[in-house]
Amino acid sequence: MGHALLFLHLFSAFVFVSGTVAAGILQITALRRERPSEIALLLRTARTAVMFTTLGGLGALVFGLALVGDLDIGFGTAWVSASIALWVVSMALGGAGGRTARHARYLAERLAAEGDRPSEELRALVAHRPSLLLSYAATAAIVAILVLMVWQPA
């Protein structure tokens, strides 16, 4: 049972991190585009990447918790508790950071249908610094989880 749980946990973690990286790349690429149709396409695709991030994150949590129980590691172990806390933080920060991107996607889709001309309002939404910082902080929390999972400090 332990090998199957480990596989599912690692697979889920891979999906979690891959979705995060893909969403980040798509968001950064959208920052460099002017046409609303291009921005809309990138942000729609980022939405799919976020779905993978969410599914992978949930799987990593569930299978990780099952693995902790199966291996009798203990939920009170510092690195396990810290990883769970960082998981909660990453999901909350990522969700908060993504709200502005969702509004930018809606605006980009509307502007694309209305002539596809560049817009300062859209540019400001895509480059909204507080939202970007929340997303970067969520990514940093995910990296910290990976560090804890690999090194498992006492």
N, C-alpha and C positions, 0 to 999 in steps of 0.2 A: 504493500500500500504506500509505503514511504517514497518509493521511486516514482510512482504515478503522481503523487502529490507534488513532488519536487519538479517533475517535468511540467505539470500544469502550472505551477507557480512561476517557473522560469519562462515558460511560453507566454503566460499572461504579462509578466514583467517586461518581456521583449515587446509585446504589443503596446503596453502602457508607454514605454519610452519611445518606441517608433512613432506612435501617434502624436506624442508631444513634439518630437523633432519635426515631423512633417507639418504639423499645424504652425509651428514657429517659423519654418522656412517659408510657408505660404503667406503668413502674415508679413514677414519681412519683405517678401517679393511684392506684395500688394502696396507696401510703402513706396516702392519705386515705380509705380505705374500711375498714369494720368487718366487714361480712358476708363470711365465707369464700367464698361462691359468687361474689361480685363480684371478690374478690381472685384467685380461681382463673381466672376468665374473663380478667381483665387480664393475668395472668402467662402464661396459655396464648397469648394474642395476642402478648405480648412475645416469646415463643419463636419465633413466625413472623417477627417483625421481626428477631430475631437471626439467623435463617436468611438473610434478605436482607442483613444486615450481613456475614455470613461469605461469601456468594456474591459480593457486590459487592466486598468486600475482596480476595478471591482474583482476581477478574477485573481489578480495578484494578492489582494487583501484576503479574499475568501480562502484561496488555496494556501496562502502563507499562514493564516490562522490555523487551518487544518493541519498543516505541516508542523507548526509549533506544538500543537496538541499531540500529534502522532509521535514526534520525536521527544516529547516530554521536556521541552526546552524551558517552558514556563513563561506565562504571559507577563510576569513581573520583571523579567530580564530586561536590563536597561536598554539594550539595542533594539529589542522587540517593541518595548513601549515607545521608544523614540521614533521608530519606524512607523508605528501606527499613528502617532501624533503628527508626524511629517506628512503622512498620507492624507490625513484630514485637512491639514493646512494646504497641501498642494491642490487638492480638489476644490477647496473653498476659494483660494486665490485664483486658480484657473477659471472657475466659474464667474467670479467677479470681473476678472480681466476680459473675459469673452463677451460680456454684455455689449460693450461699445462696438466690438467687431460685428455683432449681430445687427446692430442699428446701422452700421456702415454698409453691411451687405444689403439691407433693405433699401437704403438710399441709393446705392450703386445700381441695383436692379431697376429702380424707378428711373434714375437718370439715363441709364443705358437705353431704356424704352423711349425716352423723351429726346433722343438726339445724340446721346453718347458724348457729350461735351464735358471737359474737365470742370470740376467744381471745388471751390475752396472749402465749402462745408464738408464735402466728402473727404478731401485731403486732411482736414482737421480731425475728422472722426477716425480715419485710418491711422493717423499719427498721434492719437490721444495719449500723451505721455503717462498719465496715471494708470491707464489700462495696460499699456505696454509693460510698465514696471510691475504690475500685479502678475502678468503672465511670466515675466522673467523670474520673479520671486517663486512662482509655482514651479518653474523649471529647476530652479536652484534647490527647492525642497525635494524634488524627484531625484536629482543628482545626490543629495545627502542620503536619501533612502538607499540608493544603489551602493554608496560607500558603506553604509551600515550593514547591508546585506552581504557584501563581499568580505569585509573584515571582521564583522561580528565582534566588536570590542567587548571586553568583559564588563 
